[in-house]
Amino acid sequence: MKKDIDNKLKSKNIKPTAMRELVLQVLTEQKTAISLPELEQKFEKADKATLYRTLKTFEENKLIHSIDDGSGSVKYALCQEACECQPDDLHVHFLCTICNQTFCLNDIPVPTINLPNNFSLENVNMVVKGICSNCKK
């Protein structure tokens, strides 16, 4: 597992460090997006600034993407292998209004947005809210 983690970091030109390896392992094991406070709970003794810098490094190198789902905390999730975080790579996110978990719906692309002349698209954030399959049981 450590070798896979290190290879994933190196493939995105990120120098493997102990903290980066641990954070990536946690993100890999997540089924849903995770916020910085949730990540801090998993690393109680870690420096909060180090965790934040790790997430920012991952995001800048397109290993993860951030999601502002309206819950009050930005959440983070792993990008898919070929993702370059360009508008064509964007997908819909689902926020469960009961458990507050945010899911990446990778198979549902964000619709194409036709902007007026002289406007350029940099980012789109599409969040759908409802009840997830776990809470619906």
N, C-alpha and C positions, 0 to 999 in steps of 0.2 A: 504493500500500500504506500509506504514512504517513497518508493521509487516512482510510482505513478504520480504522486503529489509533486515531487521534485521535477519530473518531466513536464507536468502541466505548467508549473511556474516558469521553467526554462523556456518552454514553447512561447510564452508571452513576454519573454525578456525580463523576467522578474528574478532577482537573486534570491535563492532559497535561504531563509533564516528559520530558526526554530519557531518563532511566533507566526511567521507567514505559513509555514507548514501546518501548524496546529489550526490556524484560522481556516485555511483551505480545506483541511480535513473536516472540520465542523460544517462548513458550507456545502461540501460534497455530500455529507450525510443528511442534510436538511431536505425535507420534501416541500417546504414552503419558504418564502422569503423571510429573512430575519433582520430585526432592527439592531442598532448599536447597543441599546440597553439590554436586549435579550442576549446578545453576544457577550456583553460584559458579565452577565450572570454566569455564563459558562466558563469564564476566565476571571474568577473573583480576585485573584492576586495580580493580574496583569494590569499594566499601566493603561488607563483609558486613552491617553493620547497615542500610545503605540497601536492600540486596536484601531483607532480612527485613521491613523496614517496608513496602516496596513490595508484597510478597506479602500482608502483613496488611491493607493498604489494599484490595487487590483482593478479598480474602476478605470483609472487612467490607461491601464494596459489591456483593457477590454476582456478581463477575466470574469468580472461580475458587472451587473448593471444595477442601478438604483431605481427604486419605485417610490413615488410619492402617492400613496393610496388614499390620502385624506384622513388617515387614522391618527395623525399627529407625530408619527415617527417615520423617517425615511427608512425603507427596508432594502435589503440587498439579496440578490440571488445570482447563482452562477449563470454565465452566458453559455449558449450551446457552442459546440466545437468551432464551427466556421463563422461565428458571429463577429462582426466588426462594429456593432452598435451603430450602424447606419440606418437611415429610415426604412430600408428594405428588410432589415433584420428585426424590426420592432414587432412586438406581439402584445396581445391583450393580457391584462392582469385581472384576477378575480379576488375581491375582498369579501370574506364571509362576515356578515353582520352579526353573527352569533359568537364565533370563536375568535374573530379578528385576525385570522390567518390570511395571508396573501399568497395566491397561487399564480404561477406563470402558466398561461395557456399558450404554449409555444406553437401549437398547430393553428392558432387563430391570429392571422396577421392584422395589424392595424390597417384600416381602410386607407386607400390613397387619398391624399388631400390636395386638391388643386388650388394653389394659392394664386393671388393676383400677380401680374408682372412686377418685377423688382422686389418680390418677397422671396426669402429663401428659408426652407425648412431646416431646422437644426435638431429638433427633438419633438416627440409626441408622447404623451402619457395618457393611455386609455385604460381606465379602471372600471370594471363592471362589478356591481355590488349585488349580493344575494346570499343564499344559504348554501354552504358546501355540502358535498355528499355525506361527510362524516356527521355533520350536525342535523342533516335531514332524516337520519335513521330514527 
